[in-house]
Amino acid sequence: MKTSNMEIESVKKHIEEVMHYPYIERFLNKPIIDEEKLAVIMTIIHNQSVLSEIEKERYITTAVLVQVALDTHERVLESHESNPEFDRLPNQLKVLAGDYYSGLYYYLLSEIDDIQMIHILATAIKEINENKMNLYYMKYFSIDEYLELVKKINFGLIDHISVYLNDTSLNDVASEWLLLCQLTKEIDVLEREQNTQNENPDSFYQQLVHVWKTKSLSLSNKVGTIPDKHATYQKYLKSRISNW
């Protein structure tokens, strides 16, 4: 399977069609599909020779729907934190939209009669939400614990799916890549909010920058360890890293 930008765009378009709900989209922006997570999910699932093409399509679609549902609920929390006086109707719709996307994956999985996969996804959702609560309420004590929570939130769903499908060969590299992508977003936000780069080496901002630099160098070396069966993802990731 080729994890090309064209292939990713095609799958994204299909999933967006599945998610399309005019009433919700009247009030909310289109749901965001994380292309980097989609690329990993596509790679792992398309490599499963025991699955039919229909099953592969359903697995990819349902996994992405779960991720979109989780991200939609998360944006409700972020909106509430940044603006406690937010307009209730749109944010209530965000909650309902997240529930709607969650319901879609149950429906799609029911069509392939995969109760075990439903259980895997439900477990992942539970653990990710618990980790989100720990992160939001600052239940960590060091930058390393913070990074571990962020990694579990970003990669938790894919981790459960890869274990279920008995292919964790991408987990080390992909989880680090997704963590770097998230850190990039957080560093950008901090730079905009502060309008300056805090020179205090102990500041949260400087710690994140240091981690980003260290992990980006380490990841470049790890890409070479991706197994041959995922050579197309290795090529994809190399191209993504080279554009940074």
Secondary structure, DSSP 8 states (H G I E B T S, - for coil): ----HHHHHHHHHHHHHHH--HHHHHHS------HHHHHHHHHHHHT-TTS-HHHHHHHHHHHHHHHHHHHHHHHHHHHHHH-TT--HHHHHHHHHHHHHHHHHHHHHHHHTT-HHHHHHHHHHHHHHHHHHHHHHTT---SHHHHHHHHHHHHHHHHHHHHHHTT--TTHHHHHHHHHHHHHHHHHHHHHHHHSS----TTSHHHHHHHHHHHHHHHHHHHGGGS-GGGHHHHHHHHHHHHT-
